[in-house]
Amino acid sequence: MAFISSGYNPDKPMEDRISDLGPQHYEQFYPDVIKKNKGKWLYHEILKPGVLVHVSETGDEVYTVRVGGARLMSSTLIREICEIADKHCDSCLRFTTRNNIEFMVDSKDKVDPLIKDLESRKFDGGSLKFPVGGTGAGITNIVHTQGWIHCHTPATDASGTVKATMDEVFSDFQNMRLPAHLRISMACCLNMCGAVHCSDIAILGYHRKPPLVDHEYLDKMCEVPLAIAACPTAALKPKKVELENGTTVNSIAVNQERCMFCGNCYTMCPSLPLSDKEGDGIVLMVGGKVSNRISAPKFSKVVVSFIPNEMPRWPTMTDQIKNIIEAYAADARKYERLGEWAERIGWERFFDKTGLEFTHHLIDDFRDPAYYTWRQTSNFKF
């Protein structure tokens, strides 16, 4: 066989093998105390916002200080994070799935000097580089997508909307006053490479107009069959178009009634741009969650059908998010997630308490049989 003739010995599979390709095994990056106590942890507690302790059956303890991070970081900031880890944490740190940074130390005596160092580091504008918080019944970092900085199909910005929102709810990052933890996510278009389908509050960029068609250059720049095949709703079909100069070219026609404004066609063909200044904006969704605690996982529901892009601070969007949070904080029971609260009081009262307008665009008429028959949770049931 070819792989044997090339020198591979099936009896000694590691002989002469290059084994340093790809990422190294994560266990070698554990702090010593975690490596020593793997599988032996008994419990953990939140000592105060942003500070946790994990206790092992051996008596060892690990103290974790969680700070807010950014999804898009400069190399300068990453070097500073590594410098802090070298100074306080034996060069070890970890990132959470929501882009928080966790610095871990093996002694309580090391916690206060670490926090003091973190709180002393500020940007030139005066804001904290490493704010401590994001634990327990509060708001942690907002996960988000690429937005205008790095994506070709966004309906709004990601970093900008998240920064504007986090500035308004920052106090709830630093405390734990809410009934339960509250997760906010952001996706800049309907393709949703963010976790907005299952978050307590979700910010979603939304296109409202179908793609434009640049007939003159489409056949020169694109493979027409590939662009048509990319459409998930079969809204595209080939079409011959006569230009103003009398030339007939191969192009594409868009069935606007079938288009769902996803931008897949633009991914395949740059002559089908989707972004539009007036048509693009934001949808707010609420009530989703991933956990099985108290109730099964839930999908988010649309509660604000459209907010125009109001760069750079998106005041309408942030005001409505704050109204939702304050209504939830004032009325929900302890440990009750936002969606659980809305379902308990009824969605009609949810709109009354939050001051949001209900329109016909918000009616949930999704009735696919799988919505009721598929097993959507790991909760045990007969």
Buried (B, 14 or more C-beta within 10 A) or exposed (E): EEEEEEEBEEEEEEEEEEEEEEEEEEEEEBBEBBEEBEEEBEEEEBBBBBBBBBBBEEEBBBBBBBBBBBBEEEEEBEEBBEEBBEEBBBEBBBEBEBBBBBBBBBEEEBBEEBBEBBBEEEEEEEEBBBBBBBBBBBBBBBBBBBBBEEBBBBBBBBBBBBBBBBEBBBEBBBBBEBBBBBBBBBBBBBBBEBBBBBBBBBBBBBBEBBBBBBBBEBBEEBEBEEBBBBBEEEBBEEBEBEEEEEEEBBBBBBEEEEBEBBBBBBBBBBBBBBBBEEBBBBBBBBBBBEBEEEBBBBBBBBBBBBBBBBEEBBEBBBEBBBBBBEBBBEBBEEEBBBBBBBBBBEBEBBBEBBEBEBEEEBEEEEEEEEEEEEEEEEEEEE
